[in-house]
Structures are given as structure tokens and as C-alpha cells.
Amino acid sequence: MQKQLKEIRMLAEKEIAGSKSEQEIETLRIKYLGKKGCLTDVLKQMAKLSAEERPLIGKMANQVRTFIEEMIEKRNRGIKKITQEERLRAEKIDVTLPGKCRKLGTKHPITTVLEEIEEVFIGMGFNIVEGPEIELDYYNFEALNIPKNHPARDEKDTFYITDTMLLRTETSTVQVRTMEKASPPIRIISPGRVYRVDEVDATHSPIFHQIEGLVVDKNVTFADLKGTLEKFVEKFYGASAAVRFRPHYFPFTEPSAEMDIRCFHCQGSGCKICKGEGWIEILGCGMVHRKVFENCKINPQIYSGFAFALGLERLVMYKYSIKDIRFFYENDVRFLKQF
Amino acid sequence: MILSMKWLKEFVDIDISAKEFAEAMTMSGLKIGKYELEGQNIENVIVGRVSFIEKHPNAERLFVCLIDTGKEEKIQIITGAKNLLIEDLVPVALHGSTLADGTKIKKGKIRGLESNGMLCSLGELGLTLNDFPYAVEDGIFVLQEECALGQDIRDAIGLNDVKLEFELTSNRPDCFSVIGVAREAAATLKKEFKTHEPVLHIKNEENFKQIDVCVEDKELCPVYCAAVVKDVNIGPSPRFIREKLRAMGVRSINNIVDITNYVMLEYGQPLHAFDLNFLKENEITVRRAVPGEQIITLDKIKRNLSKHDLIIADKLQPIAIAGVMGGKFSGVQEDTKCIVLESANFKADSVRSTSRAHALRTESSYRFEKGLDSQNCVLALKRAIELIEHLNAGKLAYPLIIKDYTEKAEVKIKFCPDWINNFLGTKISEEKMREILERLDCKFEKDRIVVPSYRNDLREMADIAEEIARFYGYNNISSTFHSGCSGGFYTKRQKFNRKISDCLIALGLNEIITFSFFSPKSYDKILLPENDGLRNSVKILNPLGEDSCIMRTTALPSMLEVLSKNYNNQNSEANLFEIAKEYTPCDVNYLPNEKNTLVAGFYGKYMDFFAAKGILEEFLKYFGLECEVKAEASPSFHPGRCANVQVKLKKIGVIGEIHPEVCENYGIDDRVYVFSIDLDALWEDAVFDKFYRELPKFPAVKRDLALVCDLDMPFDELRKVIKRKAGDLLEEVELFDLYVGDQVLDGKKSLAFRLTLRSSNSTLKEDEINRVVEKIIKELKKIDVVLRE
């Protein structure tokens, strides 16, 4: 019987080593270890053995069983690895083929820049207030110290709805509406659409966007106006941007100024973009006029304030080097997808 | 306004370059946008003398000239001009020279003979007969100027001024003149302003009949001055006048007209000259026109006058529209012998409204409209007479007639250095402030500032603060940051708007911005019925054109316009959205309603109704809302592919495929899908707060149901029955197959649902599941929906 067991062990070792698939191994397992397998056959003959021989043969038979089991497991692992390697080899892909995903949409460049600006001012403690686009003459002109027949009315070229109603020419209207309702301290910006009678061309549009700002409190000074706007430029354009303030005239502010930034294209030496001036005007500003305060029932003896207004389209055009304002309103997807 | 640097220099020493001057003036408040050197293109053109001239041996019409340019060797030049004589002084463009228009001149051979340059006409120097009336139009410019051989032509004829282009603001009418700008320049450069007091030689001639001036409307005409000039001798103006007029862009006409223009430019005070011959009864009345009166103005247009127009009239009829334009018949002619020169002050508002009413803007009205200094009239008139006498163009017949009805109260403003420093945030000394104000011609009376009469923009302390700031230098004021603030935040509604675009961008849409006005025809293009309420729009009284004359009541046409544009630009697909305003009229006394709407529009091969609906569903889900749609026709849409959108049983929008006829109207040969949502309504129902729900502990069970129903039975009805009957156990119901064809009866369709059932407190048992499914099937049978066999 010992001889029989040795033969089984040898034969099994040979056959398992030569097996090529998991099924083959399973067949071999049944052949050697199954209920009707070789090893079982041998064990069935145990009864015939003497009491001395029985434990010895039993032990040996168990060793053979363990040996075969280990052989099978080892072989199984080997085959599994080979099959997996084969599969992985077969599954190689061209990783440079294009990805598949619904494309993200885009914000309009005007919205993107507007939000950037809003965030800068929110950071400086401003709130955002909006107002109607179709306005009363009073809020657009009268309250802003531009009475009927004022020369500044001519320059505005306003779209009228009725004698007293118009399409606002600036978002300064919101200044007045805010001051009528709220009491100082006031710190707001007011973005929105404005309208002017201008034929459409590369740099003009009858509809465009403006951001108006207003600060009213005790002891607000012209130096504060400068500080706030310089901070805005620093945050929006970066610390290297240089600004200058020039005297100007607006009926609703006194003193008034325009703020220029050094041309980012030529750094001030003069080029086509800045029309040789080395500077680009980006906003108008000034100390709120006494009459505007009085129109809003705010006491100019106690409070002072400043206001500013900037045109969004121009800023966006400079930022992205867009030469023609019409692109904003044509909305060609090839344009929109760039932002 | 364009100003001559040479002229400015007569009043103030400017010893810096044009660039530096432009910079300095810009920073003190009179912005110089551009400046241009006259004749800057001209190079290498010099004065020469014709020393020999003969016919070209090989050409009938050409001449051979030898030109003396002061050098030993004479230059041979061939010319076609016939107006040359020996000894004539002419502009010579040498070999390698450049003309006014940039043309380069090189030597060459003309019919076998060498020509070493070119003799120039006026045009080739960029000039016209108005600049040099003694020259000929089509020939060589023969100079009658004091000049030297070889001299640069620009210096020889005074074509060397710098033209400064000022961008003036409307609060400074005093600066619309050479003197006004010179005063500012003097203050800016800290130089002396050289005033000029005109000198007149007045002789009172007894025998000359005086004119009577009667100002009826003293409010609209507070000052009226006139001078009568006799022995008028009309002729060309001398060079110093022509040169300056040219630099400032004014055409030279004759000495009298030129002088009125010259004084207007110099003093900023418009003058007007009438021929005394045409003044009936030697009488001038300043009055409002009587309805029915007419005048033919200098531009030969007959104008009907109204009672709002201030006019200058003689005994019989109007002779000028005050401050705007003179009448044709009384204008200065070649043979005029006696003139009346008018220098008056007319009220700005009146001139502006008259100028507007007659659509007539002149240099004169342009200045009056801004409000002129009434104290300037006499001075300007004296200056004109001085020039007339200087040019021997006439003689003053008798002393000036001066009607001045102004109250000559000086404007005084309290001087408060502390207030100014507090307002500006500066620490400027009182002394420095005084120095600045004195430079600006302000006087001091104790603690009061006396403002010069021409500065009608200085009325209160803030105005004075601006003067201090601008001459102290805006950029010399140290910046500060105002403290004390309560924090800045987006409001919830503003965040809502941001979320809308963030969500749609994540869903692959591009944001657009469109105009809020359009043509009334847009409503026809989207097939809006004639009586549709949306056609009632806010109208613009003075639109740019018919196609932009109403404010939109729906943003749909704006979206279609953009889709059309993209389609025509051959973009294969477009997925767009706009957060648009729509404007609906209210009662006349109220502002129109401005409604916020979301419009999304799509075309392209990946798009169909359900792709659009999927986007809408995701969008509404983002705001915590379930999208319910109900088929409902709408004029602009495909009648079988359109639905209203509801949330919480409230209609908030529409979704559908655009009607093929509408697509055709917009030139789109593709299917277009649109949805629009009323954002004000959405805002009311949107859910912003999120709540955590525990993850399920027990397993889910899936059951498939294949159902057969009538072809036109909406999916949604089946879904609702399933939902209702399954109750809380139903986690999800999904449609995984829809079949119409041979396997089912005609007029029927098969829908395959997959139900996910789950209980939150136990593992579902088989009989529980079966009970639910049976309940559903039983209920479905009531609406003729059966299990597929």
C-alpha cells in the first residue's frame, strides 16, 4: 500500500504540473481526491491492514492528500495569474483617444468680469443694489443735479418712453433710490444695463453695462475715494497696475475726477490701444454734490460721500483684448466658449 | 476744441514741449487728447526762386526751370505749370522730399531731360485758397511772403503751429477760447497771464445817423452792445489772421467775417456783423418772434419762427436768430460799406432750445448754450474794432452802444481752509490755498473769496475745494481708506441668480447677453396672435430705428435671433441660456414691470425634446423642485411637442420644440428646442436649505412590470398610479422600455417599468411585495392598462 500511495503521489504531481486550465485541475482533483478518487480507493483498503500498520499508512495517506491539495492550490494560483496576464494584454487601449463627457458651459465674459468686480467690492464692505432700467427722468437727471436744459443732458442722448420716463443712461439712478430709503453709513455698488442713443459700431453700443458705486458716511474724504479705487485696481489688475486721477466734470459730484490706469499694453510709452496717451480712462468719480444729498434728504453738513461709475464692456475688452464690442451681443458660441 | 499753440503763446510763455504741455494741462483739468504738428508730413520742401525758364524741347506742354535755392548750383526741374515767371518765389520739393499727403518725390527724367524735384501747388502742401487767397488753384504756389532762399517752406509760410485738441467739459464755457485756455495754462505753469487791453480811436461824427437799440426781452438778452463801422473795405485778411484761423480749423472768408471769427476764438464771445444798408429805419430790436414770422438764414433755409425764439429785428422784419445765425439778406457782401457789429449776451437755455427747435447748431449757438460771461461783450467788441482799424478795414462811426441790464453783483464764497482740508482729506496750508486761488484770478475780501466774472462754475465751498485740489495736484493727495463698515454680502436673491448660471453651466450651457429692445415684427416672427397681450410693449419715443423701437415683453425672439446667428455662422450646435429681463407696461403713472426670465435654447444633433427636458429637470432639481409638465399648445411651438412647466401646481414656464414656421422665419433649417422659466416665480418656491436623510439599512427589491395601454395614454398617468399605490415603499420608478409594433395590438403600446421598493424599518417579505404589485395592477386596470402577456 505504501507503494501504491507513492505512485499516486508521483502521478498526481506530474499530472497537476502539466495541467493547463482551472477545469483540468478540477478534473484532477476529483480523480485523486474525490469521493471515488484514487486516494479514497486506497483508504477503503485500510480495513485489511493490521493494527500496527493502520496508523502508519493513515498518516502517510494524509500526507499525500495534503501534498496533492497544496499542489492543486499552487497550480491554480499560477494558472489564474497567467489567465489574468493574458486578459490584461488583450485589453490594452489607445489612451490618446478622446475623452467622453458633456462639455461644461461658460459664463458670458461680461458676467465673469462683473462677478470678479463685485467680489472685490464685497470684500471692501460694499453691498450690491439693483434698480429699474426704465426710470423716471427725476432719478436719472433731476435728482442728480441735472435739471432740464442742463448742458450735460445733451451729451447723454437719452432714449425716452414718455416725457417723464426714460431708459436710464447710468446706474447712478440707484444712488438716489438708495439714499432716499437708507440712512448713512451707505456703501453700495450698483451694476446693470444702461442705454444711450448710440449707433452700433466697433466701440459703441446703445446698450451696455455700468457699475456705479456710492459711499456715504461722516468724514468721507476725497483721499478715501482715491484709496478705495486704488485698492480696487490693485485687486482687479494686480499690484503692478499704476493709476492716476485727473480733474473732470460731472454735475452730480464736486470735485470730480477721472481715473486712468497705465496702459497695460505699452506700459505708458504710448500705443494704438491708449491712442498714444500711455493711459486708459476707466472710470469717473467724485465727491457727492451737495444738491444730490439735499435731493435725497441727507444733510450735507453732517455727511459726505463719494461716487464712481465704470463701464463694464470697456474693462472686459481691455482684459481679454477684444477689439469689437459687437461680439458681446452676437453671442457666437465660438466666442462664448473661449471664456 | 482745437487750439493754436502759437496763439496761446501770445498770452502766456510756454517754454516746454507740446507733450509736456499736454500732460500738464491734462493733469490740471483741461484734457488735451491729441496734438498735431501742422505740416508734419512735409519734409525737404524749401523756398526757391525761378531763375530761368524755357519750353521743354521734346514736349509741348512742359517747361524746364532752373531754380535758385541759395546754393551755387541751380536745380533743374521740369514743370507743367503755366503760371511761372522769372524771379517768382516757389516751394521746391527736393529729391527725397515728402509732401503733405505723404507722397515721396524723387528725381527722374521727363521726356529725356532730368528733373531734380518738383515745384509745389497749394494742394501739395495740404493748403487751400482760403489759406492763401492770392495764390492760384491749379498752378504753382507763387509766394508773396517775406522769406529767404533755401528756407524750410513750413517756416516761410507759417505752417508750423501745434494744434492742440482739448476735451473741454461743459462747466467751463470760459475755456472755449484762446484767452480762457491761456488763463488756465498760466495758472498751471505758474506763469504770468499777459492781458491785452484793446485801444480804440473814437471820433464822434455829428452827421452820422445813429441806430436805436431797443432790448424788449431783457431776461433773454441781459447785454447788447453794438458798434457801427463805416468806410468798410472788404478784402482778404492778412496772414496772421488766416494762419490762426487755419490752425483752429476755420475757413478764411474776408477781413470782416474773419475778424468776427477771430475775436470769437480769442475771447469766446460770438460776434455778428450786419450790413447797415439793410437795416430798416436804423433800428434794432431784440425781442421774441411773433408766430408767423419767417427768416431766411445764411444757410439759405427759410425758417418759421415761434414765440420761443429770440430774434434781432429791424423796424420791419427779423434780421437774425439771436445767438444762432444771421439772416441771408443782411449779411456782409463784397460791396458792403457800413456794418453793425453786434456783441451780446443771450441766455443759454433760450439759445439751446431755439437751436434745437431749428436743428441748427453753429459755433455761436454752441458757445451761448454753455452760458457765457456777460462782462465779456464790451471787451470783445473793442477787440474787433481794434482789429478792423488795424487792418484799415473800416472806421468806427461813433462810440459803442452798450445796453447792460445785468446786476453786477460779485460772487463771494466763504473761505474755510479747515473745511476744505477735512473734505479733501489733506493738510494743505492756508497760505498755499490762497496762492492757488490768486493764480486763478480770485480776490480776497477778508475771509471771502471774490470769484472772477467768467468763472460761473465757482459757487460754493466744494467748487473751491476742487480748484485747490486740481492745482495742488490730485495725485499729490495721499490716499486713505475710510473706516467703519458693516460688511458686504450678496443677498439671497443675488446668490440665487448666481446659482442659476452655475447650474446651467455645469449642464453644458453657454450664457448669452442680448439687447432688451427689438422690432415689433419680432412678434410676427414668433407667430404671436394679433390680439396677444404680449404685443402690448413699452415703446421708445426716439429709437435708433424701427428694428429697436420697443422693449421686449418676451425674450424668446432674442434667443432665436442668437440661435439663428450661430446657425448661419455654421456652428453645428448651440446650447444657450440667458437670464433676461422682460418689460411689461403698467398704468401710465407707474414704471413698467421688469420681469426676470430664464430662456434656454438648443439645436444640434445631440438635441431633442427629452434632452432639453432632462436639462430642465436637473435644473429644477437643483432648486429642490420636481418638474411637472403638461402638454399644452403655445403659438411659437410645435403643437404636438410643447408643454407647460409646473412646480407645486403653479405654471412657471414652457418647454417645447419651436414651430417649424418660426424656425423658417429665423432661417434655421434644424429643430430648435427652447424652455423658458419665470424666475420671479421660481424664486418663491426654490428650496435652498438641504436636509440630511439617513442612508437605508435594509435591502431594496426590484420588480419589473411590462404594461400595455392605449397609444395616447401619457406615461405620466401610469407613473402617478404606480406612485400613489406603492406609497412609501416606492423608492424609484424607472421606464426602461417603450415599445410600439407587431408584438402588441394596433393602437397599443408597451411600457416596461422597473420599480425599486424598500422599507425603512425591515427587509421586505415576498408577500408584502406581491401585495403592493397586485394593488398597482388592479388600479391600472381601471384605466385600461394591463400586464403584457
Interface residues (C-beta under 8 A of the other chain):
Chain A: R102 K103 L104 G105 T106 K107 H108 I110 T111 E115 E118 F121 I122 G123 M124 G125 F126 N127 I128 P132 E133 I134 E135 L136 N149 P151 A152 D154 E155 F159 Y160 I161 T162 M165 L167 P185 R187 R193 V197 E199 P206 I207 V215 D217 N219 V220 T221 F222 A223 D224 K226 G227 T228 E230 K231 R244 F245 R246 P247 H248 Y249 P251 E254 P255 S256 A257 K275 G276 E277 M287 H289 R290 S304 F328 Y329 E330 N331 D332 V333 R334 L336 K337
Chain B: T26 M27 S28 G29 K31 G33 K34 T169 S170 N171 R172 A348 D349 R352 S353 E369 K370 G371 N422 F423 L424 G425 T426 E460 A462 D463 A465 E466 A469 R470 Y474 N475 I477 S478 S479 T480 F481 H482 G484 C485 S486 G487 G488 F489 Y490 T491 Q494 R498 S501 L504 I505 A506 L507 G508 L509 N510 E511 I512 I513 T514 F515 S516 F517 V538 K539 I540 L541 N542 P543 L544 S548 M551 V562 K565 N566 N569 N571 E573 A574 N575 L576 F577 K581 Y583 V588 L591 P592 E594
